[in-house]
């Protein structure tokens, strides 16, 4: 099993990329929550969440992602997630959260959402 980690790379004073590795579950949520709270309290409005290496997420984690996106949108920013693994993507889709979350294929595409005037990416399609 891949150990859980959260890595933050600040792009500027208002933007950051967060890479999550491993399972976001009851044992690891507090670490994720504390990291994201520090980032938001520090003024981050635009957040790219790279989920390519996250292999599991609980309902608490999913709810937090949706609420964080709504909170950042209200503050004038946004949260874009990058290519969750198929199992995570299927969960988000089953619950209907892909109607609320924006999914990009790559971090570069996600950052483009913040600079482009075009529609945000629709993200990867559900795999069967």
Protein Blocks (a to p, Z undefined) as FASTA:
>chain_A
ZZdddddddfblmbccdddehjddfklmmmmmmmmmmmmmnopabdcddfklpcbdcfkl
mmmmmmmmmmmmmnopacddehiafklmmmmmmnopmmmpccdfbfklmmmmmmpmbdcd
ebjaddZZ
